[in-house]
Every structure is written in C-alpha cells, then in structure tokens.
Amino acid sequence: MLAVIADSPSLARTHLAEAAAFAREQSIPLEVIATGELDRAEYVRNDASRCFHCKDELFTVMEAFRAAHGFDSIAYGVNVDDQGDFRPGQIAARQHHIAAPLLEAGLSKQEIRELAHSANLRVWDKPASACLSSRIEYGRPVTRESLSTVEQGEDALRALGFRQFRVRHHGEIVRIEISLNELPRALSFEMAEKFTSIFKALGFRFVTLDLEGFRSGSMNSLLPAEQLSRRA
C-alpha cells in the first residue's frame, strides 16, 4: 500500500503539511506527486466542469505512477454523502476505473469519522476541506495569483482562531463563510476591522461576511439547474 498526495497550487500548504505529518505519525508510506491542472485550459476557464478536468489530470498522472511502481489499483475517498452534491470529478473517477471502497461499503462521512475516532486517529473531527479552486466563483479564471490570495486569506482566518471557514473569491468582493457555531465571534466591530484590514491588503475592494455561515459547495448554488442535474 502507498498513500499518494497530488501537489499543485490548488492545494494549501497547510493541508499538505498536515497530511504529511499524519502519515509520518501512522507510519504510512507516502509519495507526493505533482499534477498540472493549471496547464489545462479547460480547468483554468473554471466552468461547471472544472472538477472533472482536475480529477482527469489527477487520475491520468496517478495511473502512470501506478503502472511504473507495479501497484494493482488506485482507490480514493468518495463516500455515500458525496453522492448528494454536484461532483463532476466522480465521473472522471469512473472513467479511469478508480476504486471507491468507502462508497462500496455504504459509509457516510459521520460513520467514517466515528470509525476514525474509535481507532484513535487524531484527524477524526478534522474540518472538511476542498481544493482552493473551489473558492473561486465559476467563470472567473483560476490563476496562481487568485489561489494564493485565497490561501493567504484562509491562513489569516486560521491564525485568528477560526476552525471551519471558506474564503470565497468574487473578484473585487470577498465573501467570508464561517461556521454557524463560530459566527457570533465574527460578528463584532473588532473582528470586522480585522477582516477588513486582512482582505483589503490582499487586494479586495469589498469585504463581506456571509450571514448564512459556512456551507460546503456553496458556489454550486450559483450554477444553472440544468448543469447541476448532469450526473453522467
């Protein structure tokens, strides 16, 4: 068995470091490989199929790696709850014949967390995370600069002590999502001043706090219904 992390500008340095540290703690053999999704025009244009092109790049690179190192198959971590959202990357996984053991076992995210907790894995309650590109509104090109801006903003929120959040990039506007249980702390003049200082320094003209709080995949709500209904 070998764990593989795909590294690119869309992966936050914090998440890469945390994953590598966890692998070391558990004595899990780990390889970090580079993917080049930003070299794909279909990915950079950032339409509703961006996630497909990301996963197509990932699994193309991984298949070459698998063949070169003599492994029989590739598995990824999709689960039952992932079937209820718009996830075009799953189409790429099926096309590349990637194994999905958690899905095949019928496990939900909560059940996976409970199993991890019972196994004394410290990451059992780790906040959900997605690639940095998912923070950029559809139709706005994904660039190294925009990814870096989002990453710096999220690092700043983490430094302020927030745990579950997203920095949503809407051009001149930044939309900050913070989990509902943490939102009261964000709703103060003192915190508003900090948010304004941080995000205007990153180049945003307008700094907003989303009063609905953190929602995984909230950018998908902006897509037309006919695009959301495409599953194959």
N, C-alpha and C positions, 0 to 999 in steps of 0.2 A: 504494500500500500504506500502511496505517496500523495501528500497533500500538495496542491498547486494553487498559487495565488497569481492572478493576472494583474500585472502592474502597468499603469498608464496615468496620464494626467487626470483622468476621471476618478482615480482612487485617492482619497485623502491620506496624507502621510500618517496621520494619527491612527487611522484604521489599519493601515499596513503594519505599523509598528505593534499595535495591539494584537493582531493576528499572529505575527511572527513570535511575539512574546508568549502567547498561549501555546503555540506549537512547541516551543522550547520547554515550557513547563510540563507538558504532557509527553515529551519525548516523541513527538510526531515528526517523521521525516518531512521536510518541506522544501519545495522548489519555487522560486519566484521567476516567472517568465514575463517577457514584455509583449504587449499587444499594441497594434497600431490602428485602432478605430478612428483616430483623428486624421488618418491618411485617407479615409473613405469619405468621398463627397456625400454619399447617402446618409452617413452618420452626422456629418457636420451640419447639414441643412436642417436637422432637428425637426422632422415632421413626426407624425404618429408612429412611423415605423423605425424610429431611431433605435429602440431597444432590440429590435430584430437584427439590425446591422451590427450592433455591439456584440450580441451573442454569436452571430455568424462568424465574426472575426475571432472571438474568443475560442470557439469550438474548432475552427479551422486550425488555429495555432496549436491548440491542445491536442488535436488529432495527430498532427505531425510530431509533436513531442511524445505522445503515447506510442506511436509506431517506432520512433527512434529508440525508446527505452524499454520496449518489449512488454508493455502492460496490455491487459486484455480489454479493458473498458474504461470509460470515463463516467463518473457519477457527479451529479450536482444536487443542490439542496432544496429544490422546489418541494412544497408541501401542499396539503389539501386547501388551506386558506388562500394560497396563491391563485387558486382557480377562480376566485370571486372577483378578481381585479383585471384590468386591461394589461396583459403581459405578453406582448408580441415576441419577446425573447424565448418564450416557451415553444413557439413554432420553430425557431431555429434549432432548439434542442432536439425536437422530434426529428427534424430533417437530418441532423447529424447522428441520430440514434444514441443519444446520451441517456444513461440510466438515471432513474429518479426513485431511489429506494424509499425515501420518506413518503413520497406520494403513493407509491405502490403499497406501503404499509398502512395507508389511510391515516397518517398522523397530522394533526393540526399544529399550529405554532405553539399553542398553550401546552399541548401534550409533549411536544419536543422540549419546551422549557422545563416541564415537570420531570422528564427523564434526565435532563442535564443536571437539574437540582439534586435529584436522588443519586446521581453519580458524582456529586460534589465538584462539579465544574463551575468555576467562578463566573463564567460568562452566561450562566443560565438566565439572568434577567437583564442582559445587555440590551440597550435600546436598539430598536430596528434601525438599520442603516441601508442606504442605497447609494448608487454612484452619484458623483457630483453633477453629472449632466442632467439628472432628473430634477435638479433645482432650477434649470433654465427654461423659461417659457417656450412652448412649441412655436416654431417658426423663427426663433432667434438663433442664429448660428452658434454652434458650440465651438469655442476657441480656448486656447490655453489660458488666455488672459481672463476670460469670464469664469473658467473653472477655478483659477487661482483666487479671484475675488470672492467667490462663494466659500472656498476653503478657508480663507483668512477670516471671513465673517463668522463662520461656524466655530473656528478656533477661538475667536474672541468671546462668543457666547458661552463656550465651554469654560473659558477662563473666568467668566462671571459666575460660574457655579450652576448653570442650567444643564439639564441632563438629556431631555428629549426635545428636539427642535429641528427646524429646517430654515435655511435662508433661501428664499425664492427670488430669482433674478428676473425682473420685468423691465430690463433696460435702465431707464433713469430712476425707476422705482424699485426698492427692495421691500419684499413682504416677509416679515419675520413670523414664523409659526412656532409657538411654544406650547407644550402640553398643558392641558387644562388645569392639572393639579399644581403646575408651576406658574401659571399665568398670573395669579394675584401678585406675586413678587415682581412681575414685569410691569404691572400697572401702577407705576409710581412716577412722579416727576423726576426723581433722582435717576431711575433706570431709563426713562425717556431721554434724558440728557446724555447718558452713556451710549445708548443705542444711536442717537443722532451723531455724536462725535465719532463713533467707530465707523458707521456706514457712510457718512459723508466723506470721511478720509479715504474710503475705498472707492470713491467716485460716484456714488449715488446722489441724485439731487433731492429725492424724496424718500423718507424713511417711514415705513408703516408697520404696525403690529396687527396681525390678523386676530380678530376677537373670537373666531371660531376655534382657535388653537391649532395644535399640530394634527394633521391628517396625512397618513401615508398615501402617496399617489394623488395629492390634491390637484396637481397640474392636469390630470386626466379629465377632471370635471369641465375643463375648457374645450375639450375635443367634441366635434360633432357626434351625434348619436350613432350615425351610420359607421363611423370609424371605430367607435367603442364596440360595436356589435360584430366586428370582423374577428373571428377566432381561428380561422384557417385560410 
